[in-house]
Amino acid sequence: MIGISQSFFLRDINTDGATSNNDRNLDRSGSSAYGNQTNNRYELEAIREATRIASQVPDRHISINTDSQYAVDSLNTWKSNWEQNGWRTSRGEPVKNQELIRDIDRNINNLRDSGKKVTLKHISGHSNDYHNTEADRLARQAAASNGRRY
């Protein structure tokens, strides 16, 4: 599930995603998706939601903070190579979560086109950062409370 904690000034949006059965068919999360869901997918889902929130805040400088190195690398480093390679990895396999990565990239570009400066920043997880801890708590709480399989 998705956990989002906004700082006082609403320019930092802290995200986290969680699933209680990482990559297994009996996923417990807050998503309407079912099947093999991974924590990486929920990290990206949280970032996508953060881009939606960012479009509604008046701040011009937005920092989306996540403890997912995978998500940051996917969007800031690997995406351009994947695009050039037809959304294939260096092994020739289809990029996992590419629909989410494309959607987030499109949202960020739209925010930038509207005059906002958007950065995606990796922060250390479980390092006593209040907002990261709160986003993590919300994500884990949501994943644990949804025991239904959709």
C-alpha positions as CSV (number, residue, x, y, z in Angstrom):
1,M,0.0,0.0,0.0
2,I,0.9,3.6,-0.3
3,G,2.0,5.8,2.6
4,I,2.5,9.5,2.0
5,S,3.6,12.1,4.6
6,Q,3.7,15.8,3.7
7,S,6.0,18.2,5.4
8,F,4.7,21.4,6.9
9,F,5.5,23.5,3.8
10,L,4.1,20.9,1.3
11,R,7.1,21.1,-0.9
12,D,8.6,17.9,0.4
13,I,6.4,14.9,-0.3
14,N,7.7,11.7,1.4
15,T,6.6,8.4,0.0
16,D,6.7,4.7,0.9
17,G,5.1,1.6,-0.4
18,A,4.5,-1.8,1.3
19,T,3.1,-5.2,0.7
20,S,2.8,-7.9,3.2
21,N,3.4,-10.8,0.8
22,N,6.1,-9.5,-1.5
23,D,5.8,-11.1,-5.0
24,R,3.3,-13.8,-3.9
25,N,-0.3,-14.4,-5.1
26,L,-1.8,-13.7,-1.7
27,D,-0.9,-10.1,-1.7
28,R,-2.2,-7.9,1.1
29,S,-2.2,-4.3,0.0
30,G,-4.5,-1.4,-0.6
31,S,-4.4,-1.7,-4.4
32,S,-7.2,-3.1,-6.5
33,A,-4.6,-5.1,-8.4
34,Y,-4.0,-8.7,-7.5
35,G,-1.5,-11.4,-8.2
36,N,2.2,-11.0,-7.9
37,Q,2.7,-7.5,-6.4
38,T,6.1,-6.4,-5.2
39,N,7.3,-3.8,-2.8
40,N,9.0,-2.0,-5.7
41,R,5.7,-1.6,-7.4
42,Y,4.1,-0.1,-4.3
43,E,7.1,2.3,-4.0
44,L,6.4,3.5,-7.5
45,E,2.6,3.7,-6.8
46,A,3.4,6.0,-3.9
47,I,5.6,8.2,-6.1
48,R,2.8,8.3,-8.7
49,E,0.4,9.5,-6.1
50,A,2.9,12.1,-4.9
51,T,3.1,13.5,-8.5
52,R,-0.7,13.9,-8.3
53,I,-0.5,15.7,-5.0
54,A,2.3,17.9,-6.3
55,S,0.0,19.2,-9.1
56,Q,-2.4,20.5,-6.4
57,V,0.0,22.4,-4.2
58,P,1.0,26.0,-4.8
59,D,4.7,25.4,-4.2
60,R,6.9,25.7,-7.3
61,H,9.8,23.6,-5.8
62,I,8.7,20.0,-5.1
63,S,11.0,17.3,-3.7
64,I,9.5,13.8,-3.8
65,N,11.5,11.8,-1.2
66,T,11.6,8.0,-1.1
67,D,13.7,5.4,0.6
68,S,13.5,3.2,-2.6
69,Q,16.8,3.3,-4.4
70,Y,15.2,1.2,-7.1
71,A,12.5,3.8,-7.8
72,V,15.1,6.7,-7.8
73,D,17.4,4.8,-10.2
74,S,14.5,3.7,-12.4
75,L,13.4,7.3,-12.9
76,N,16.6,9.2,-12.7
77,T,19.2,6.9,-14.2
78,W,17.9,3.8,-16.1
79,K,14.8,5.3,-17.8
80,S,16.6,6.9,-20.6
81,N,18.5,3.8,-21.5
82,W,15.3,1.7,-21.3
83,E,13.6,4.2,-23.7
84,Q,16.4,3.9,-26.2
85,N,16.3,0.1,-25.9
86,G,12.5,-0.2,-26.5
87,W,11.9,-0.7,-22.7
88,R,14.2,-3.7,-22.5
89,T,16.8,-4.3,-19.9
90,S,20.4,-4.9,-20.7
91,R,19.5,-8.6,-20.7
92,G,16.8,-8.0,-23.3
93,E,14.0,-8.6,-20.9
94,P,11.0,-6.3,-20.6
95,V,11.4,-3.6,-17.9
96,K,9.3,-4.5,-14.9
97,N,6.8,-1.8,-13.8
98,Q,7.3,0.2,-17.0
99,E,3.8,1.4,-17.2
100,L,4.2,3.0,-13.7
101,I,7.6,4.4,-14.6
102,R,6.2,5.9,-17.8
103,D,3.2,7.4,-16.0
104,I,5.3,8.9,-13.3
105,D,7.7,10.4,-15.9
106,R,4.7,11.9,-17.8
107,N,3.4,13.4,-14.6
108,I,6.7,14.9,-13.7
109,N,7.1,16.3,-17.2
110,N,3.6,17.9,-16.9
111,L,4.5,19.4,-13.5
112,R,7.7,20.9,-15.0
113,D,5.8,22.2,-18.0
114,S,3.5,24.0,-15.6
115,G,6.5,25.8,-14.1
116,K,7.3,23.6,-11.1
117,K,10.8,22.3,-10.3
118,V,10.5,18.7,-9.4
119,T,13.2,16.5,-7.9
120,L,13.1,12.8,-6.9
121,K,15.4,12.3,-4.0
122,H,16.6,9.1,-2.2
123,I,16.6,9.3,1.5
124,S,17.9,6.6,3.9
125,G,15.1,4.5,5.2
126,H,14.7,3.8,8.9
127,S,17.1,6.6,9.8
128,N,14.9,8.4,12.3
129,D,13.6,10.9,9.6
130,Y,10.2,11.8,10.9
131,H,8.5,12.0,7.5
132,N,10.0,8.8,6.1
133,T,9.1,7.0,9.3
134,E,5.5,8.3,9.0
135,A,5.2,7.4,5.4
136,D,6.5,3.9,6.2
137,R,4.0,3.5,9.1
138,L,1.1,4.5,6.9
139,A,2.1,2.1,4.1
140,R,2.6,-0.8,6.4
141,Q,-0.6,-0.1,8.3
142,A,-2.6,0.0,5.0
143,A,-1.0,-3.2,3.7
144,A,-1.7,-5.0,7.1
145,S,-5.3,-3.8,7.3
146,N,-6.3,-5.1,3.8
147,G,-6.5,-8.8,4.0
148,R,-8.9,-9.2,1.1
149,R,-7.7,-10.6,-2.2
150,Y,-9.1,-8.5,-5.1
